[in-house]
């Protein structure tokens, strides 16, 4: 298509303009975005909000399909009763429009705060504005007051989080594909494990395999941000420890963590493995963690609360004198989130979360025990599966096997 360009006349520098060219390519059908916006607008009506100004990567992606790359610049999506508009920097040209549902306005950097002038062109002044209290900075909140002069402000972050926790059929289909892609990365990693291999070499094998799989499954998607954390030995003590150049040794404990990213949705596979052999003390800890993993998965069903599930797994570990080695919650929601954006904190398996599981929610089970260095069985043990809550239980969409029978390798 020819597109729309509003650069203005020669010699003038506009504060903002529309630059639309190419065809729109979105992760979901238009009806999916309209359904999400309809639910958001219902919240706006209930709260008396005239316009929502969303600034986080996860909400902009969820409600438009556009996953921005900030690089020090602010981005946003404004939703009113009748409009949905994303706001992007000129450096991105028309890509935000092609990858986003609805309208897009490009702001320029000819003068400071054209970003807010562009947003004002949609919201107007003196309105009730919804904002993300868990994301927008103190500075940007002050600029919102200066440029939009809202009659009132309301934090919509908790409401949007609750809406994102309930997945549509289309979302679950995408998440299912992501879990299958994570399995592909897991098998590539397992194949690359051998004495003398570096963590980084093994990690690259998994990442490359997943990017090829995403390219095959989703040829129209943007290929970005798929990664692997692969740790060995003492490096397994933290779940998010970066990859190093450490070489694998016989008897090493390993942590396999694959994270494919598809259109802003990340999924994960995490497994404990050992290189060639596992000693008796390590095997005891590993088997206990696997047993907790299986028990935990059996608890994920409609009507159970996150806190209830957590306390039951705590009791399971306490009976085995291992609760002191637990290092974090037992699972979390999946959807539009990543290691650097998003978190549906209301659907985490922790003692302080009372959310009740319902069909259509997607949640992980991932118990982890960390035995300090110098003790028998030292290292970090964790297994991780993704489960879809169904009407009468759950469906495990992770396929890569876990436990000593399968994952003593090399």
CORPE-V475822 format. One record per pair of residues at least 12 apart in sequence whose C-alpha atoms are under 6 Angstrom apart, sorted by the first residue. I is the first residue (numbers start at 1). GAP is how many residues later the second one is. Records with the same first field share a line. If there is no record, write none. Layout:
I = GAP ; GAP
This chain:
1 = 21
3 = 17 ; 18
4 = 15 ; 16
5 = 13 ; 14
6 = 12
15 = 93 ; 99
16 = 90 ; 91 ; 92 ; 102
17 = 88 ; 89
18 = 87 ; 88
19 = 75
20 = 74
21 = 73
23 = 75
24 = 74 ; 75
25 = 74
26 = 73
49 = 79 ; 80
50 = 77 ; 78
51 = 28 ; 29 ; 78
52 = 26 ; 27 ; 77 ; 78
53 = 24 ; 25 ; 77 ; 78
54 = 22 ; 23 ; 77
55 = 20 ; 21
58 = 278 ; 284
60 = 17
64 = 36 ; 37
65 = 35
66 = 33 ; 34
75 = 12 ; 13
84 = 18
85 = 17 ; 18 ; 19
86 = 18
87 = 17 ; 18 ; 19
88 = 18
89 = 17 ; 18
90 = 16 ; 18
120 = 28
125 = 23 ; 24
126 = 23 ; 24 ; 25
127 = 23 ; 24
128 = 22 ; 23 ; 24 ; 25
129 = 24
130 = 23 ; 24 ; 25 ; 26
131 = 24 ; 25
132 = 23 ; 24 ; 25
133 = 22
161 = 183
166 = 194 ; 195
167 = 193 ; 194
178 = 89
179 = 88 ; 219
181 = 29
182 = 76 ; 78 ; 87
183 = 217
185 = 21 ; 24 ; 25
188 = 17 ; 18
189 = 13 ; 16 ; 17
193 = 217
194 = 216
195 = 53 ; 54
196 = 51 ; 52
197 = 50 ; 51
198 = 47 ; 48 ; 49
199 = 31 ; 45 ; 46 ; 47
200 = 43 ; 44 ; 45
203 = 25 ; 27
207 = 20 ; 21
225 = 36
226 = 33 ; 34 ; 35
227 = 32
228 = 29 ; 30 ; 31
229 = 14 ; 28
230 = 13 ; 25 ; 26 ; 27
231 = 23 ; 24
232 = 21 ; 22
233 = 19 ; 20
234 = 145
236 = 19 ; 143 ; 144
237 = 133 ; 142 ; 143
250 = 25 ; 26
251 = 24 ; 26 ; 27
252 = 22 ; 23
253 = 20 ; 21
254 = 18 ; 19 ; 20
255 = 16 ; 17
256 = 14 ; 15
257 = 12 ; 13
264 = 72
265 = 70 ; 71
266 = 72
269 = 115
270 = 113 ; 114
271 = 111 ; 112
272 = 109 ; 110
273 = 134 ; 135
274 = 134
275 = 133 ; 134 ; 135
276 = 132 ; 133 ; 134
281 = 95 ; 96
282 = 95
301 = 92 ; 93
302 = 55 ; 56
303 = 53 ; 54
304 = 52 ; 53
305 = 49 ; 50 ; 51 ; 52
306 = 43 ; 47 ; 48 ; 49
307 = 43 ; 44 ; 46 ; 47
310 = 39 ; 40 ; 41
325 = 44 ; 45
326 = 42 ; 43
329 = 20 ; 21
330 = 19 ; 35 ; 36 ; 37
331 = 17 ; 18 ; 33 ; 34 ; 35
332 = 15 ; 16 ; 31 ; 32
333 = 14 ; 29 ; 30
334 = 28 ; 29
359 = 30 ; 31 ; 32
360 = 29
361 = 28
362 = 25 ; 26
363 = 23 ; 24
364 = 21 ; 22 ; 23
365 = 19 ; 20
366 = 17 ; 18
367 = 15
368 = 13 ; 14
369 = 12
385 = 13
386 = 12
